[in-house]
């Protein structure tokens, strides 16, 4: 008896992920700060962010809105916020900001 893929995956589409150069800079800085503490910590941060990226690629509308069209996700185990926008069939990452930083900083990028 052949069984197809689980119902949750039927018709699933992953969105293309595009990372803004300023968000890339955010990521590089955060990873460098964690690596200065412990290289393994930097790797764990990168893995947590990659996991967050995969989750938003798979289901971008699942995460809350902070403006009319910008959403956010918090990577597991790290105090950072990933801000992104759905643009057709792609997800544009706008910023990756520490929770304690001025959150208005990413809004100036819109």
KADATA-V383248 format. One line per field, one symbol per residue. phi: phi as a letter, one per 30 degrees, with the letter a starting at -180 (. if undefined). A space follows every 10 residues. Layout:
# KADATA-V383248
phi=???
This chain:
# KADATA-V383248
phi=.dcddeedcd idbcddcbce eddededddd dddddddaed dddddeddde ddddddddad ddcddcbebc cbbcedibdb bccbbdbicb ccdcabbded ddddeddddd
